Amino acid sequence: MTENVTFRYAQRKDVPLIMEFVKALAEYEKMPELVCATEELIEEWMFDKERAEVLFLMVLGKEAGFALFFESFASYPGKGGIYLDDLYVKPEYRGKGYGKALFQRLAQITRERGGMRIEWLCLKSNLPSIGFYESVGGKQMEMSTTFRLENEALEKLAEE
């Protein structure tokens, strides 16, 4: 039941909690070895540089889920939105509508900020999450694919 749900934005003192959620998500996605983030990096990029935000889903005063996101912009429509990097609900809270409540709050935030959409990536192998995203109206984009330039390739290009 979602009647005991509230939300709160993360504060600097929440950095260790944010890391817990990031690591839990990586475990869920079976990729814990990919987490290179540290509390220092999270604090720098979220609170010093203000490049991302975290919204906690609270159930009876306890953090049950989180969404890590940042503002985006699309040139064709000339409007912004939210890019959702992480969405995670603790296992004991799943199947009770809390994930949907978190997504609904993100939709409200997007609307409040004058945004036009929420975008995110989902692993093709993560069928439960794909089903959830489709259930809230999300659709897979057929006309585009994601590219990434990172690590050695990024360094090489930057140095050319």
C-alpha positions in Angstrom: 0.0 0.0 0.0 1.3 3.4 -0.9 -0.6 5.6 1.7 2.4 5.7 4.0 4.7 7.0 1.2 6.6 10.3 1.4 9.5 11.6 -0.6 12.6 13.6 0.2 15.6 14.9 -1.7 19.0 13.6 -0.6 21.2 15.9 1.4 25.0 15.9 1.7 24.8 13.8 4.9 23.0 11.1 2.8 26.1 10.3 0.7 26.8 6.9 2.5 23.1 5.9 2.0 23.3 6.9 -1.7 26.3 4.6 -2.1 24.4 1.8 -0.4 21.6 2.1 -2.9 24.0 2.3 -5.8 25.7 -0.9 -4.7 22.4 -2.6 -4.1 21.3 -1.7 -7.6 24.6 -3.0 -9.0 24.1 -6.3 -7.1 20.6 -6.6 -8.5 21.8 -6.0 -12.0 24.6 -8.6 -11.4 27.4 -6.1 -12.1 28.8 -5.1 -8.7 32.3 -5.0 -10.1 31.4 -2.0 -12.3 30.8 0.3 -9.3 33.8 2.7 -9.2 31.9 5.5 -7.5 33.1 6.5 -4.0 31.5 8.6 -1.4 33.9 11.4 -2.3 32.9 11.3 -6.0 29.2 11.2 -5.2 29.6 14.2 -2.8 31.6 16.2 -5.3 29.4 15.6 -8.3 26.0 15.7 -6.6 26.6 18.4 -4.0 29.6 20.5 -5.0 29.0 20.5 -8.8 25.2 19.9 -8.5 25.2 17.6 -11.5 22.6 15.1 -10.2 19.9 14.7 -7.6 18.6 11.8 -5.6 15.0 11.4 -4.5 14.3 8.9 -1.7 11.0 7.0 -1.5 10.1 6.9 2.2 7.8 4.3 3.7 6.9 4.9 7.3 9.9 7.2 7.6 12.4 4.6 6.2 14.2 4.9 2.8 12.7 2.1 0.7 13.8 3.2 -2.7 15.7 5.9 -4.6 15.9 7.6 -8.0 19.1 9.2 -9.1 18.5 11.7 -12.0 19.6 14.9 -13.7 18.0 17.4 -16.0 18.3 16.9 -19.7 17.5 18.9 -22.8 16.3 18.0 -26.3 17.1 20.4 -29.1 14.3 19.3 -31.5 11.4 20.2 -29.2 13.5 22.8 -27.4 12.5 21.6 -24.0 14.1 19.8 -21.1 13.2 16.8 -19.0 14.7 14.3 -16.6 17.3 11.6 -17.4 16.8 8.8 -14.9 20.1 7.1 -14.2 19.1 4.8 -11.4 15.8 3.6 -10.0 15.8 1.0 -7.2 13.3 -0.2 -4.7 14.5 -2.5 -1.9 13.4 -6.2 -2.4 11.1 -6.2 0.7 9.1 -3.3 -0.7 8.6 -4.6 -4.3 5.3 -5.6 -5.7 3.4 -3.1 -3.5 3.2 -0.1 -5.8 6.2 1.8 -4.4 8.1 1.7 -7.6 5.1 3.2 -9.4 4.7 5.8 -6.7 8.4 6.8 -7.2 7.9 7.0 -10.9 4.8 9.1 -10.5 6.7 11.5 -8.3 9.4 11.8 -11.0 6.7 12.6 -13.5 5.3 15.3 -11.3 8.8 16.8 -10.8 9.3 16.7 -14.6 6.0 18.5 -15.1 6.7 21.0 -12.2 10.0 22.0 -13.9 8.3 22.4 -17.3 9.9 19.3 -18.7 8.5 17.2 -21.4 9.8 13.7 -20.8 11.7 11.2 -18.6 14.3 9.1 -20.3 16.4 6.1 -19.1 18.3 3.0 -20.1 17.4 -0.5 -19.1 19.4 -3.6 -19.5 17.9 -5.8 -22.2 18.3 -8.8 -19.8 16.3 -7.1 -17.0 12.9 -8.4 -17.9 11.2 -7.6 -14.6 12.2 -4.0 -14.9 11.2 -3.8 -18.6 7.8 -5.2 -17.6 7.5 -2.6 -14.9 8.5 0.3 -17.2 6.0 -0.8 -19.8 3.3 -1.0 -17.1 3.7 2.7 -16.3 3.6 3.7 -19.9 7.3 3.6 -20.8 8.2 2.5 -24.3 11.4 1.2 -25.9 12.8 3.5 -28.5 13.1 1.7 -31.8 14.7 4.5 -33.8 17.8 5.0 -31.8 20.5 3.1 -30.0 22.8 4.1 -27.2 26.5 4.8 -27.9 29.2 5.3 -25.2 32.7 6.8 -25.5 34.7 6.0 -22.3 37.9 5.0 -20.8 40.8 4.6 -23.3 38.7 5.6 -26.3 37.7 8.8 -24.5 41.3 9.6 -23.5 42.6 8.8 -27.0 40.0 11.1 -28.7 40.6 13.9 -26.2 44.3 13.8 -26.8 44.1 13.8 -30.6 
